[in-house]
Each structure stands twice: as C-alpha cells, then as structure tokens.
Amino acid sequence: MELSASSLHDTMDIAVDDDTRFEAAHPLFARMPSSVSFNKLRKRLLRQTRQALDDFGMLKGAKRWLIGLSGGKDSYSLLALLMDLKWRGLLPVELIAGNLDQGQPNFPKHILPEYLTSIGVKHRIEYRDTYSVVKEKVPTGATYCSLCSRLRRGNLYRIAREEGCDALVLGHHREDILETFFMNLFHGGRLASMPAKLLNDEGDLMVLRPLAYAAEDDLAKFAAAMEFPIIPCDLCGSQDGLERNAMKAMLADIERRMPGRKDTMLRALGHVNPSHLLDPNLFDFQSLAPEPKE
C-alpha cells in the first residue's frame, strides 16, 4: 500500500515518538547508544528526513532506490535513517546501497562490502578508475571536485538503471545546500542551489536528497555515535583552498555570531518572491502598471 504524504506524516509522528520502537531495530543499530541524548538526535533526524520526503513528494511512484554510499558520515547516516524508516514500515521502497570505487590510492576496498554484508543490506560495489581520468584531465593546482563528481554521478546513474531503480538517493545535507547557494551567488551570478528532488537530464531517474533539512553537525554526532567505519576522501579532501571550504567557513562564522541563521537561510530558499527579485523571466515586470485613474 502506498502511503499518502499526510498519512505518512501522521503515522511517523506516532512511530517516531513511541520509545518502544527503539527496543527492536534493524541490525544496523545493534551498537547504537541507549542514551536519551542519542534517542533525541535520532528522532530529530528521522523527523527531518520524513519532512523532506513529504514536502517534496519523494515517495510518489517510488519502488526501488539506489543509495549512493561513499563511506563518509553523511551517506552512512542516510542509509541508517532510511533503513530505520523501512524497518518501522514507513518507507515502502526497496533499498540497495551502491558504491563506486574510483581507484583512489590506498582506498580500503574491504570496508564497505564487509560492513554492508554484516548488517544485511543489499549492495553493489563497482570499480571504475575515474581517479586516473581526473588526474590526467585536471591541470596542476586546480581542484578535482567538479570533474570527479560528474564522473561519479554518471556511473551511479548507470548502476541505478542496471539495478532497475527509479531514483538515486544522495546524502547532501543543509550545509551542502547553503554552500552551493552561496557558491552560485558569489561565483556564478545566479540564485540556485541543490534541489531536494531533481529529474535527471535524460528524464528517467529522480535524484533525491532526503537529508536536505538535516544539520551537518547532527549527522557528524550521529555517525560518531553509530561508529560507522568512515572512509576518508584522500582525493578531494587533501586539497586546500576549495571554494566550498570558503563557503563553509563563512557560514560557520555567521552561525557563530548569529545562532540560528543557517535554518533561517534554508527557510528562505523555500520562500521565494519573484516580484521582489530582478528576473523578468520569472515575473512579468513589463505588464506591471497602476490601475487607470477614473
């Protein structure tokens, strides 16, 4: 049975607030802390995930999702939260975890398959040496992130199609969305960010970001408490001076000086008034005129 957005919302309010649900859980949660603070954190992340699922209609027509798993804190947390919802009977979607081994030096190939097997999660690990391509194509001193991301995304689309999935699900969070907005504002001269729901260029796959409302700090605490086997990124993470790092530092400084501003900025992205901007393609300024005086 497919749950409507409203029924999913109501059902999850009951399920997430019912502490007895924490007594039984997916094997992924076998080592989770039993503290009150962790349960509050877990519930908050579940509610935020649920809200994104509802707000952006992510479950509409959904049958099978490929979860892009990098081995970082965000994608591990995404997998855990979606598995938690599925365990509760609140996510009527088949889930498969997918990882692309990009041939980075010293990449620990055994960690993800061993972990996913141990918790009983369906998965597909595939090797594609995009690392060599990035090293060859990107000039010395330039950042790898853009090309690396495009190559990874293209392969994940292919894997999703081959696995019969209707969506690729990614672990981007609140800070990712805000950083992208300011990168586009400062460097691209446009108002745009990462959408929580996107149809790919080919029109055959959805790209979903259920953690759109989740704070990076919360995900870091959650991942640490869950003791996920984190795999660091030795390719992109080793580069200093990335534009995204500058945006991250700026947002952190704003939040330090004015607590709560990140949430305010995120809300602003969902409350757009085209008539108070400067894009004539979004609002018909040409036709705007006062009513004739009698």
Backbone torsions as a table, in degrees:
resi	resn	phi	psi	omega
1	MET	NA	133.0	179.1
2	GLU	-90.1	124.4	-179.6
3	LEU	-81.3	138.8	173.0
4	SER	-74.5	166.1	-179.6
5	ALA	-60.0	-43.4	-177.1
6	SER	-69.0	-41.4	-179.9
7	SER	-69.2	-34.4	175.7
8	LEU	-63.2	-44.3	-179.2
9	HIS	-60.0	-49.2	-177.8
10	ASP	-65.3	-43.2	-179.1
11	THR	-64.0	-39.9	-178.8
12	MET	-70.2	-32.3	176.1
13	ASP	-58.2	-39.2	178.9
14	ILE	-72.0	-49.4	-173.8
15	ALA	-66.8	-42.2	-176.7
16	VAL	-70.5	-31.6	-178.6
17	ASP	-86.6	-5.9	-179.6
18	ASP	-87.6	104.4	-175.6
19	ASP	-63.9	-22.1	179.3
20	THR	-65.3	-21.6	179.3
21	ARG	-67.1	-19.0	-178.1
22	PHE	-80.7	-11.7	-179.2
23	GLU	-73.7	-29.2	176.9
24	ALA	-120.5	133.8	-176.3
25	ALA	-153.5	164.8	174.4
26	HIS	-57.9	148.3	179.4
27	PRO	-53.7	-22.3	177.7
28	LEU	-58.6	-26.3	-176.6
29	PHE	-99.8	17.2	-175.9
30	ALA	-59.7	-32.0	-175.9
31	ARG	-107.5	16.3	-177.8
32	MET	-69.7	148.3	177.4
33	PRO	-64.6	153.5	178.6
34	SER	-102.3	11.0	-176.1
35	SER	-71.5	155.1	177.2
36	VAL	-63.0	-40.7	-177.6
37	SER	-63.3	-38.7	178.5
38	PHE	-68.8	-41.1	178.5
39	ASN	-61.3	-38.5	177.3
40	LYS	-64.9	-42.4	178.4
41	LEU	-62.0	-46.2	-179.1
42	ARG	-61.8	-43.8	179.5
43	LYS	-64.3	-40.5	179.3
44	ARG	-61.8	-44.7	179.5
45	LEU	-66.2	-36.8	177.2
46	LEU	-65.0	-42.6	179.2
47	ARG	-63.4	-42.5	-179.7
48	GLN	-66.0	-38.2	176.8
49	THR	-65.1	-44.6	177.2
50	ARG	-59.0	-42.6	-178.3
51	GLN	-62.5	-40.8	178.0
52	ALA	-66.2	-41.6	177.1
53	LEU	-57.6	-42.0	-179.7
54	ASP	-71.6	-52.3	-171.9
55	ASP	-59.2	-35.5	-173.5
56	PHE	-109.6	13.0	174.9
57	GLY	56.6	42.2	-174.6
58	MET	-70.6	-22.5	-177.9
59	LEU	-88.8	-4.2	-178.3
60	LYS	-63.6	114.8	178.7
61	GLY	71.5	8.2	-175.3
62	ALA	-75.3	136.5	178.0
63	LYS	-130.5	-41.6	-174.9
64	ARG	-147.7	126.0	-177.4
65	TRP	-117.2	140.6	169.6
66	LEU	-99.0	120.0	178.6
67	ILE	-93.1	116.7	178.7
68	GLY	-72.4	110.6	-175.9
69	LEU	-109.8	113.3	-178.8
70	SER	-92.8	-22.9	-172.7
71	GLY	99.6	3.9	176.2
72	GLY	-93.9	172.9	-174.5
73	LYS	-60.8	-37.0	-174.6
74	ASP	-70.5	-47.0	-177.8
75	SER	-71.3	-34.9	173.8
76	TYR	-61.3	-44.4	-179.9
77	SER	-64.6	-41.0	176.6
78	LEU	-57.2	-49.0	179.4
79	LEU	-58.7	-46.1	-177.6
80	ALA	-63.0	-44.4	-178.0
81	LEU	-67.1	-40.7	177.8
82	LEU	-67.7	-38.8	176.7
83	MET	-65.3	-36.1	177.5
84	ASP	-62.6	-47.2	178.6
85	LEU	-62.6	-39.9	179.4
86	LYS	-66.0	-40.7	178.9
87	TRP	-60.6	-35.4	179.4
88	ARG	-78.6	-4.5	-178.4
89	GLY	79.8	21.5	-174.8
90	LEU	-110.2	3.7	178.7
91	LEU	-133.6	90.4	-174.9
92	PRO	-79.1	54.4	-177.0
93	VAL	-134.1	138.5	174.1
94	GLU	-77.7	134.3	-175.8
95	LEU	-115.9	137.6	173.1
96	ILE	-136.2	131.8	179.0
97	ALA	-88.0	135.9	-179.8
98	GLY	-127.7	132.2	177.1
99	ASN	-128.1	137.8	175.6
100	LEU	-107.0	111.8	173.4
101	ASP	-78.3	110.3	-172.1
102	GLN	-93.1	11.5	175.9
103	GLY	77.8	22.1	177.7
104	GLN	-67.2	142.9	-179.8
105	PRO	-58.0	136.8	176.2
106	ASN	64.9	20.3	177.4
107	PHE	-66.4	124.1	-177.5
108	PRO	-77.4	89.7	-172.3
109	LYS	-62.2	-23.6	-173.5
110	HIS	-81.7	-22.2	-169.1
111	ILE	-62.6	-54.0	-175.3
112	LEU	-65.3	-51.2	-179.8
113	PRO	-60.7	-38.1	178.7
114	GLU	-65.7	-43.0	-179.3
115	TYR	-66.5	-47.4	-177.6
116	LEU	-65.1	-36.4	176.3
117	THR	-65.8	-40.5	-176.9
118	SER	-65.6	-28.2	-179.4
119	ILE	-102.3	5.1	174.1
120	GLY	71.7	33.2	179.7
121	VAL	-100.3	129.6	175.8
122	LYS	-60.8	139.2	-177.2
123	HIS	-155.8	162.1	174.3
124	ARG	-139.2	120.9	177.5
125	ILE	-109.1	126.8	-177.7
126	GLU	-130.5	141.5	-179.9
127	TYR	-100.8	128.4	172.0
128	ARG	-144.9	121.0	-175.9
129	ASP	-79.3	71.5	175.2
130	THR	-78.6	-18.1	178.8
131	TYR	-57.8	-46.6	-179.6
132	SER	-64.3	-37.3	178.4
133	VAL	-63.2	-45.4	-179.7
134	VAL	-62.9	-44.9	-179.4
135	LYS	-62.4	-34.7	-178.4
136	GLU	-75.6	-39.4	-171.4
137	LYS	-87.0	-31.2	-174.2
138	VAL	-87.7	127.1	-179.8
139	PRO	-61.3	152.0	178.4
140	THR	-57.3	130.7	179.5
141	GLY	93.7	-17.9	178.4
142	ALA	-83.3	162.1	-178.4
143	THR	-86.8	147.6	-175.6
144	TYR	-88.5	-17.1	-163.6
145	CYS	-54.5	-46.9	-173.4
146	SER	-62.3	-52.6	-179.2
147	LEU	-66.1	-42.3	179.1
148	CYS	-57.6	-43.7	-179.2
149	SER	-64.7	-42.7	-179.7
150	ARG	-64.0	-42.6	179.1
151	LEU	-65.0	-42.1	179.3
152	ARG	-64.2	-44.9	-178.2
153	ARG	-62.6	-42.2	179.2
154	GLY	-59.9	-41.3	178.8
155	ASN	-69.7	-36.6	177.9
156	LEU	-67.1	-36.3	174.0
157	TYR	-59.3	-46.2	-179.0
158	ARG	-61.5	-44.8	180.0
159	ILE	-63.2	-41.1	178.9
160	ALA	-60.4	-42.2	178.4
161	ARG	-64.4	-45.1	-177.8
162	GLU	-65.1	-27.4	179.5
163	GLU	-91.4	3.7	178.3
164	GLY	70.6	29.4	-179.5
165	CYS	-88.7	152.0	176.7
166	ASP	-102.9	-3.6	179.9
167	ALA	-153.1	147.4	168.9
168	LEU	-104.4	124.8	-174.6
169	VAL	-110.8	126.4	-173.2
170	LEU	-119.2	157.8	-173.3
171	GLY	-95.7	26.4	178.5
172	HIS	-68.6	140.8	-173.5
173	HIS	-119.8	-170.3	-176.7
174	ARG	-54.5	-48.2	-177.9
175	GLU	-65.0	-38.2	176.6
176	ASP	-57.9	-42.9	-177.8
177	ILE	-67.5	-44.5	179.8
178	LEU	-67.3	-41.9	178.9
179	GLU	-61.3	-41.8	179.3
180	THR	-65.0	-38.6	177.8
181	PHE	-59.6	-48.0	-177.2
182	PHE	-72.7	-30.5	173.5
183	MET	-62.8	-43.3	177.4
184	ASN	-67.0	-36.3	-179.7
185	LEU	-67.9	-48.7	-174.4
186	PHE	-80.2	-36.2	-172.6
187	HIS	-109.7	-23.7	-177.3
188	GLY	-106.4	-11.8	-179.8
189	GLY	64.3	35.5	179.0
190	ARG	-147.9	156.7	177.1
191	LEU	-96.1	101.0	-179.2
192	ALA	-158.7	154.3	177.0
193	SER	-147.2	-161.2	174.5
194	MET	-85.6	118.2	176.2
195	PRO	-74.3	150.1	178.1
196	ALA	-71.8	-23.3	-180.0
197	LYS	-142.2	128.6	-174.6
198	LEU	-143.6	139.0	171.6
199	LEU	-92.2	129.1	-177.4
200	ASN	-66.7	167.1	-174.7
201	ASP	-59.8	-34.1	-179.5
202	GLU	-75.9	-16.6	176.9
203	GLY	79.5	15.9	-176.9
204	ASP	-115.8	-4.7	-178.6
205	LEU	-139.1	141.0	170.6
206	MET	-90.0	147.2	170.4
207	VAL	-112.4	120.4	-174.0
208	LEU	-117.8	143.9	177.5
209	ARG	-130.0	80.3	-176.8
210	PRO	-66.4	-14.4	179.5
211	LEU	-94.0	19.4	-175.2
212	ALA	-56.6	-31.1	-178.4
213	TYR	-95.7	-4.2	-174.5
214	ALA	-83.9	137.6	178.9
215	ALA	-81.4	141.6	-179.7
216	GLU	-60.6	-39.6	178.9
217	ASP	-60.4	-40.1	178.2
218	ASP	-64.1	-41.7	179.9
219	LEU	-66.3	-36.6	177.9
220	ALA	-64.8	-43.2	177.8
221	LYS	-65.0	-41.8	179.7
222	PHE	-62.5	-46.7	-179.0
223	ALA	-63.9	-39.6	179.3
224	ALA	-65.9	-42.8	-180.0
225	ALA	-66.0	-34.6	-180.0
226	MET	-80.2	-10.0	178.1
227	GLU	56.8	45.4	176.2
228	PHE	-65.1	144.1	177.5
229	PRO	-78.5	81.9	-173.5
230	ILE	-66.2	135.8	175.5
231	ILE	-110.4	114.1	-179.9
232	PRO	-71.0	154.1	177.1
233	CYS	-91.8	105.2	-178.5
234	ASP	-81.8	-8.2	-179.9
235	LEU	-90.3	-66.6	-177.4
236	CYS	-76.9	-38.2	-174.7
237	GLY	-67.0	-14.9	-178.0
238	SER	-87.4	-5.2	-177.0
239	GLN	-94.3	132.6	179.3
240	ASP	-96.1	158.3	173.1
241	GLY	76.3	20.4	177.8
242	LEU	-67.7	145.8	179.2
243	GLU	-58.1	-38.7	-179.1
244	ARG	-64.3	-37.3	177.9
245	ASN	-63.1	-36.7	177.8
246	ALA	-64.7	-40.9	177.7
247	MET	-65.4	-40.1	179.0
248	LYS	-61.3	-44.3	-179.9
249	ALA	-65.4	-40.4	178.9
250	MET	-61.8	-46.3	-179.5
251	LEU	-65.6	-37.9	178.2
252	ALA	-63.7	-39.4	179.1
253	ASP	-66.7	-41.9	177.9
254	ILE	-62.2	-44.3	-178.9
255	GLU	-66.2	-35.1	178.7
256	ARG	-65.9	-42.7	-177.9
257	ARG	-79.9	-30.6	-178.5
258	MET	-136.1	79.1	-176.4
259	PRO	-53.4	138.7	178.7
260	GLY	95.2	-4.7	-176.0
261	ARG	-71.2	-27.0	177.8
262	LYS	-63.2	-44.5	178.5
263	ASP	-64.9	-37.8	178.2
264	THR	-62.9	-44.4	179.5
265	MET	-64.2	-39.0	178.9
266	LEU	-64.6	-40.9	177.0
267	ARG	-62.1	-36.7	-179.5
268	ALA	-61.6	-33.7	179.4
269	LEU	-66.6	-18.9	177.8
270	GLY	-100.6	5.1	179.4
271	HIS	-133.0	78.8	-175.0
272	VAL	-98.6	134.3	177.6
273	ASN	-117.3	93.9	-175.1
274	PRO	-58.3	-30.7	-177.8
275	SER	-71.2	-11.9	179.3
276	HIS	-109.5	19.7	173.2
277	LEU	-117.2	-162.8	-173.5
278	LEU	-124.7	25.1	-177.2
279	ASP	-104.3	105.5	-179.9
280	PRO	-67.7	-10.9	175.8
281	ASN	-79.9	-19.7	-179.9
282	LEU	-99.1	-23.2	-179.4
283	PHE	-141.3	137.4	-175.8
284	ASP	-83.7	80.1	178.5
285	PHE	-67.2	-30.4	-177.1
286	GLN	-60.3	-36.1	-176.4
287	SER	-89.5	-4.3	-176.8
288	LEU	-76.8	119.9	-177.7
289	ALA	-158.1	154.0	178.1
290	PRO	-70.1	156.8	176.6
291	GLU	-65.6	139.8	178.9
292	PRO	-59.2	139.4	177.5
293	LYS	-80.1	139.2	179.1
294	GLU	-78.5	NA	NA
